[in-house]
């Protein structure tokens, strides 16, 4: 999954979205992985990437995940990513 790299910030964000329920988190990440490659969702993110970067949301996996998670919800993905980034992500680098 994720090209054999683990993005701990993505797992952290998913855990928070699922209120720390591990089973729900696994299901959510699986659905996210499927969603990412359907309907050109990853390409659609690349079109909006600069909007995220202007708000200092530099973790592209988190931004894409929040586009998936907040779809059909009240929060705009850029605002959700900004809030998560401002509050701080716990991990700096991806584990390889």
C-alpha angles and dihedrals in degrees: 000000000000093000091300091299124116117218102202092189089059091051089047092052092047092049090052091048089052094045090248094301104147096201092051090046092055091049091047093050091048091051089046092053090052093045092050093066098039124089092002091285093154090051090048089055091052088057090055097036094107091057089059093044091052088060090049093252097142103161102095094191091055092046092050091045091052091049086057096042101045095043105125091011130107099254121081111234093238092052091047091049091048091052092049092047094047091051087052134248113242100222129063105190137029117254111238 
